[in-house]
Amino acid sequence: MQTLCILVATALVLPSLPVLAQQSGTAAARDALKKQEGDTDQTTLLKQTLNAVDKQYSLIKRGVVQTTYDFSYSYIGQERINADISSGQLTLFNIENDSSHAITNTLSVDYGLLDNLTGSVSLPLVSKYSDNPAFTGTSHSLGDLNLGIRWQPWEARRGQLSTTFTGGVKLPTGRSPFKVDANEGLATGAGVTTFSAGMNVNNIVDPVALFGSINLSYSLAAKGLSQVRGAQILTRVDPGASIGFGLGFAYALSYGISTSVSIQESISMRSKLRFADGRTVKTRTQTAGVLNLGLGYRVSPKTTINITAGIGLTDDSPNFSLGLTMPLSF
């Protein structure tokens, strides 16, 4: 009788073993799909994307040093009609094709002064190639040194707008366009000291981050010049102030891939050029608009590579630009 009871009990247990195995396998698969320790969630990925898009939307902790490498390429091409009607009738008419390529390698270092205050310094190395009637060739030189600061006065909270104020100064360490001979080389800097201030806002609504920015810049005058411009000698340049704004969004497709779309526009007021004979000329107002499409790929827990393609929307913008941003670890 006892043996019979054991056999019956064994028969009742054995059919349930496949069910238990199936449940165990399902649980294991479910656990494997869960975010493991050390994985980046979508919110963290979006913050990394925001930081790469404009480098102004997130701050680093106090005492932390962060080094970033940026590569950018831009192309400008245009057709210019050269006509001479000084004699009262058309004596010269031809179409000139101008094109220029610029490659910039920039090394940036950020340092956390406080948890809500970050200082930065960046130095670019610029290479330019030009093909136009005035000069055809390549120029290599340092660009303009940029010193910046970012301040976040209020603690960032999930689901609320995060605001960051920025300030910076760009020093004319590159080759000035007001001193270089247009027939012998190309400028790699602005030639003037520029001060800037702005504000950036962003709001993360997982898995989307919305962001926008506005900034103002003012440049000091370039004095003591003696540059030959045609039959005139340029002695002073007073650049006009400029205002810029941008907006866009970033979307986390997964824990390792994110995309971003943004539009940036800047409006530069008229600049004043003074010549040795006392004549003063003003330039026209310039408007530059660019559509940026970005892709972020997380190759390791500490490294996210971001690639951005820009398409010029106005005549004063580069026709095409390409950028790559990558944090460096030493």
C-alpha positions as CSV (number, residue, x, y, z in Angstrom):
1,M,0.0,0.0,0.0
2,Q,2.8,2.4,0.9
3,T,4.6,1.6,-2.4
4,L,1.4,2.3,-4.3
5,C,1.1,5.7,-2.7
6,I,4.7,6.6,-3.6
7,L,4.0,5.6,-7.3
8,V,0.8,7.8,-7.4
9,A,2.6,10.8,-5.9
10,T,5.5,10.4,-8.4
11,A,3.0,10.3,-11.2
12,L,1.4,13.5,-10.0
13,V,4.7,15.4,-9.7
14,L,6.4,14.3,-13.0
15,P,3.9,16.0,-15.4
16,S,4.5,19.4,-13.7
17,L,8.3,19.3,-14.3
18,P,8.1,20.6,-17.9
19,V,5.8,23.4,-16.8
20,L,8.3,24.4,-14.1
21,A,11.1,24.3,-16.6
22,Q,9.2,26.5,-19.0
23,Q,8.4,29.0,-16.3
24,S,12.0,29.0,-15.3
25,G,13.1,29.7,-18.9
26,T,10.6,32.4,-19.3
27,A,11.8,34.1,-16.1
28,A,15.4,33.9,-17.2
29,A,14.6,35.4,-20.6
30,R,12.6,38.2,-18.9
31,D,15.5,38.9,-16.5
32,A,18.0,39.0,-19.4
33,L,15.9,41.6,-21.2
34,K,15.8,43.9,-18.1
35,K,18.3,46.7,-17.8
36,Q,21.4,45.3,-16.0
37,E,23.6,47.1,-13.6
38,G,25.8,49.6,-15.3
39,D,23.5,49.9,-18.3
40,T,22.5,53.4,-19.4
41,D,18.8,54.3,-19.3
42,Q,17.1,56.5,-22.0
43,T,17.1,59.5,-19.7
44,T,20.9,59.3,-19.3
45,L,21.3,58.7,-23.0
46,L,19.2,61.8,-23.8
47,K,21.3,63.9,-21.4
48,Q,24.5,62.7,-23.2
49,T,22.9,63.6,-26.6
50,L,21.9,67.0,-25.4
51,N,25.4,67.6,-24.2
52,A,26.8,66.6,-27.6
53,V,24.3,68.6,-29.6
54,D,25.3,72.0,-28.1
55,K,27.6,71.2,-25.1
56,Q,25.5,73.5,-23.0
57,Y,22.6,71.5,-21.7
58,S,24.3,69.4,-19.0
59,L,26.9,70.2,-16.4
60,I,29.5,68.0,-14.7
61,K,30.2,67.5,-11.0
62,R,32.6,69.6,-9.0
63,G,36.2,68.7,-9.5
64,V,35.5,66.5,-12.5
65,V,37.6,67.0,-15.7
66,Q,36.0,66.1,-19.1
67,T,37.9,66.1,-22.4
68,T,36.1,66.1,-25.7
69,Y,37.3,65.8,-29.3
70,D,35.3,67.5,-32.1
71,F,35.8,67.1,-35.8
72,S,33.8,69.2,-38.2
73,Y,33.8,69.7,-42.0
74,S,32.0,72.4,-44.0
75,Y,31.6,73.2,-47.6
76,I,30.7,76.5,-49.2
77,G,30.1,76.7,-53.0
78,Q,28.7,79.6,-55.0
79,E,28.6,81.0,-58.5
80,R,29.4,84.7,-58.8
81,I,28.7,86.9,-61.8
82,N,31.6,89.3,-62.5
83,A,30.5,92.3,-64.6
84,D,32.1,95.7,-65.3
85,I,29.8,98.6,-66.2
86,S,32.0,101.4,-65.0
87,S,32.3,102.8,-68.5
88,G,28.5,103.0,-68.9
89,Q,28.2,99.8,-70.9
90,L,28.9,96.1,-70.1
91,T,32.5,95.4,-71.0
92,L,33.1,92.2,-68.9
93,F,30.8,89.4,-68.1
94,N,31.7,85.9,-66.8
95,I,30.7,83.5,-64.2
96,E,33.2,82.6,-61.5
97,N,32.8,79.4,-59.4
98,D,34.0,79.8,-55.8
99,S,34.3,76.9,-53.5
100,S,35.9,76.3,-50.1
101,H,36.4,73.4,-47.8
102,A,37.1,73.7,-44.1
103,I,38.2,71.0,-41.6
104,T,38.4,71.8,-37.9
105,N,39.8,69.6,-35.2
106,T,38.9,70.9,-31.7
107,L,40.1,69.8,-28.3
108,S,37.8,70.9,-25.4
109,V,38.4,70.6,-21.7
110,D,35.5,71.1,-19.2
111,Y,36.1,71.5,-15.4
112,G,33.4,71.4,-12.7
113,L,34.0,74.5,-10.6
114,L,30.8,73.7,-8.7
115,D,28.1,71.1,-9.1
116,N,26.1,73.8,-11.0
117,L,29.0,75.8,-12.5
118,T,31.3,74.5,-15.3
119,G,34.2,76.2,-17.0
120,S,35.5,75.2,-20.4
121,V,38.4,76.0,-22.8
122,S,38.6,74.9,-26.4
123,L,41.3,75.3,-29.0
124,P,40.7,74.5,-32.7
125,L,43.1,73.6,-35.5
126,V,41.8,74.8,-38.8
127,S,42.6,73.6,-42.3
128,K,41.0,75.4,-45.3
129,Y,41.1,74.8,-49.0
130,S,39.9,77.4,-51.4
131,D,39.4,77.4,-55.2
132,N,38.6,80.9,-56.5
133,P,40.2,83.5,-58.8
134,A,41.9,85.3,-56.0
135,F,43.6,82.2,-54.3
136,T,43.7,78.5,-54.9
137,G,45.5,76.5,-52.2
138,T,45.4,75.3,-48.6
139,S,46.0,77.1,-45.3
140,H,46.7,75.5,-41.9
141,S,46.7,77.4,-38.6
142,L,45.2,77.6,-35.1
143,G,41.7,78.9,-34.8
144,D,40.3,81.3,-32.1
145,L,40.7,80.2,-28.5
146,N,37.3,80.0,-26.8
147,L,36.8,80.4,-23.0
148,G,33.3,79.6,-21.6
149,I,31.3,79.1,-18.5
150,R,27.9,77.4,-17.9
151,W,25.7,78.0,-14.8
152,Q,22.6,76.2,-13.8
153,P,20.9,78.3,-11.0
154,W,18.1,75.8,-10.3
155,E,18.3,72.1,-9.6
156,A,17.1,70.0,-12.6
157,R,14.0,68.0,-11.8
158,R,12.4,65.3,-13.9
159,G,9.5,66.5,-16.0
160,Q,10.4,70.2,-15.5
161,L,12.3,72.7,-17.6
162,S,16.0,72.8,-16.9
163,T,17.6,76.2,-17.5
164,T,21.3,76.9,-18.1
165,F,22.9,80.3,-18.6
166,T,26.1,80.6,-20.6
167,G,28.8,83.1,-21.2
168,G,32.0,83.2,-23.1
169,V,34.8,85.1,-24.8
170,K,36.6,84.2,-28.0
171,L,40.1,85.4,-28.4
172,P,41.6,86.2,-31.9
173,T,44.4,83.6,-31.8
174,G,43.7,82.5,-35.4
175,R,44.8,84.1,-38.6
176,S,42.8,87.3,-39.0
177,P,40.8,88.0,-42.2
178,F,41.8,91.7,-41.8
179,K,45.5,91.0,-41.9
180,V,46.0,88.1,-44.3
181,D,46.7,88.7,-47.9
182,A,43.7,87.4,-49.9
183,N,46.0,86.4,-52.7
184,E,48.4,84.4,-50.6
185,G,46.3,82.6,-47.9
186,L,43.1,82.1,-46.0
187,A,41.9,83.3,-42.6
188,T,41.4,80.8,-39.8
189,G,39.9,83.1,-37.2
190,A,37.5,86.0,-36.8
191,G,40.2,88.6,-36.2
192,V,38.3,90.2,-33.3
193,T,37.6,89.5,-29.6
194,T,34.0,88.4,-29.2
195,F,31.8,88.3,-26.0
196,S,28.7,86.1,-25.9
197,A,25.9,85.4,-23.4
198,G,22.9,83.1,-23.8
199,M,20.3,80.8,-22.2
200,N,19.4,77.2,-22.9
201,V,16.4,75.3,-21.8
202,N,15.5,71.6,-22.1
203,N,12.8,69.3,-20.9
204,I,13.1,65.5,-20.9
205,V,9.8,63.7,-21.5
206,D,11.1,60.1,-21.8
207,P,12.0,59.0,-24.5
208,V,12.0,62.5,-26.0
209,A,14.0,65.6,-25.0
210,L,13.0,69.0,-26.1
211,F,15.6,71.8,-26.2
212,G,16.0,75.4,-27.2
213,S,18.5,78.2,-26.9
214,I,19.0,81.9,-27.5
215,N,22.3,83.9,-27.4
216,L,23.7,87.3,-28.1
217,S,27.2,88.2,-29.1
218,Y,29.2,91.5,-29.4
219,S,32.6,91.9,-31.0
220,L,35.2,94.6,-30.3
221,A,36.5,96.7,-33.2
222,A,39.6,95.7,-35.2
223,K,41.9,98.7,-35.1
224,G,45.2,99.7,-36.6
225,L,44.7,97.8,-39.8
226,S,46.5,98.3,-43.1
227,Q,45.0,95.8,-45.5
228,V,44.8,96.5,-49.2
229,R,41.3,96.0,-50.5
230,G,41.4,96.7,-54.2
231,A,42.4,100.3,-54.6
232,Q,41.7,101.1,-50.9
233,I,43.4,100.4,-47.6
234,L,41.3,99.1,-44.8
235,T,42.1,100.7,-41.4
236,R,39.3,99.7,-39.1
237,V,36.4,97.3,-38.8
238,D,33.4,97.6,-36.4
239,P,31.5,94.3,-36.5
240,G,27.8,94.3,-35.9
241,A,26.2,92.5,-33.0
242,S,24.5,89.2,-33.6
243,I,21.6,87.2,-32.2
244,G,21.0,83.5,-32.6
245,F,18.4,81.0,-31.6
246,G,17.8,77.3,-32.0
247,L,15.3,74.6,-31.2
248,G,14.9,70.9,-31.6
249,F,14.4,67.5,-30.0
250,A,16.3,64.3,-29.3
251,Y,14.7,60.8,-29.3
252,A,16.2,57.7,-27.7
253,L,15.5,54.7,-30.0
254,S,17.1,52.3,-27.5
255,Y,19.6,52.2,-24.6
256,G,22.4,52.6,-27.1
257,I,21.1,54.7,-30.0
258,S,19.5,58.2,-30.1
259,T,18.7,60.7,-32.8
260,S,18.3,64.4,-32.8
261,V,16.8,67.1,-35.1
262,S,17.4,70.8,-34.7
263,I,17.3,74.1,-36.4
264,Q,19.7,77.0,-35.7
265,E,19.7,80.5,-37.0
266,S,21.8,83.6,-36.5
267,I,21.3,87.1,-37.6
268,S,24.4,89.4,-37.9
269,M,23.9,93.1,-38.0
270,R,25.7,95.4,-40.5
271,S,29.4,95.9,-39.9
272,K,31.2,99.2,-40.6
273,L,34.4,99.3,-42.6
274,R,36.7,102.4,-42.6
275,F,39.4,103.1,-45.2
276,A,42.5,105.3,-45.2
277,D,40.8,108.0,-47.3
278,G,38.1,108.5,-44.7
279,R,35.4,106.6,-46.7
280,T,33.1,104.4,-44.6
281,V,31.2,101.4,-46.0
282,K,28.5,99.2,-44.3
283,T,28.0,95.6,-45.1
284,R,24.5,94.0,-45.4
285,T,22.7,92.1,-42.6
286,Q,23.5,88.4,-42.8
287,T,21.2,85.6,-41.9
288,A,22.5,82.0,-41.5
289,G,20.1,79.1,-40.9
290,V,21.1,75.4,-40.6
291,L,19.1,72.2,-40.3
292,N,21.0,69.6,-38.2
293,L,20.4,65.8,-38.2
294,G,22.2,63.9,-35.5
295,L,22.8,60.3,-34.5
296,G,24.3,59.1,-31.2
297,Y,25.8,55.7,-30.7
298,R,26.9,54.4,-27.3
299,V,30.0,52.3,-27.9
300,S,30.8,51.8,-24.2
301,P,29.4,52.8,-20.7
302,K,31.5,55.9,-20.8
303,T,31.8,56.7,-24.5
304,T,29.0,57.9,-26.8
305,I,29.9,59.0,-30.4
306,N,27.6,61.6,-31.9
307,I,27.5,62.4,-35.7
308,T,25.7,65.5,-37.0
309,A,25.0,66.5,-40.6
310,G,24.0,70.1,-41.3
311,I,22.2,71.4,-44.3
312,G,22.3,75.2,-45.1
313,L,19.0,76.9,-45.4
314,T,20.1,80.4,-46.4
315,D,22.6,81.9,-48.8
316,D,24.9,82.9,-45.9
317,S,25.1,79.4,-44.5
318,P,27.5,76.6,-45.4
319,N,26.0,74.4,-48.1
320,F,26.8,71.3,-46.1
321,S,28.6,70.5,-42.8
322,L,29.5,67.3,-41.0
323,G,30.5,66.9,-37.4
324,L,31.7,64.2,-35.0
325,T,31.9,64.5,-31.2
326,M,33.6,62.0,-29.0
327,P,34.6,62.1,-25.3
328,L,38.2,61.2,-24.5
329,S,39.3,59.2,-21.5
330,F,42.9,59.2,-20.3
